[in-house]
C-alpha cells in the first residue's frame, strides 16, 4: 500500500522494471483516489477514497475554534475514508501453486484471444497435468472450464464464476 496515488504509480513502475506482474505477483493500492492518475496507471490503480468533504468540514471547525481563541480538544483526528475504489492493480486471486497461478494469469491476459493447448503449455513450462490438478484444487473448477469460459466473459468474471 502506497501513501498516495503518485507513490502507487511509482510502485507500479518499479514492479514493471523488476519484471513483477501486477496484480498477479504484487497487488498495489494507493490513497487519494485521483481519478486521472489512477486511470492512467498501468494497470489502473486501486485507491482509498478519502472523505474530503468531512476532512474540510472538520479542518474548518478546528480553525474556527483556534481563531476564537479556544484551545482545541484535539489537534489530530481520524476521519474514516469513503472506501476503496477497486481497479486492476488489486484484481487478483491468490493461488499458492506457481504453475496454476501462471495459468490463471495467462488466461486473464489473453481472455479475448484464441488460446491453444500448445500456447498454454509453452507459457507454463511445467507439467500441464500437475497444473490442471492444482488449478482445480485452488480455484475450485477445472482449468478447461475457466479456459473455455474466458472467450465470452469479462476478464474479471472469467476468474470469479462459481465451480
Secondary structure, DSSP 8 states (H G I E B T S, - for coil): --SSHHHHHHHHHHHHHHT--TTTT---EEES--HHHHHHSSS--EEEE--HHHHHHHHHHHHHHHHTT---S-S-------EEE--GGG-----SSHHHHHHHHHHHHTTTS---HHHHHHHH-S-HHHHHHHHHHHHSS-HHHHHHHHTTS-HHHHTTS--
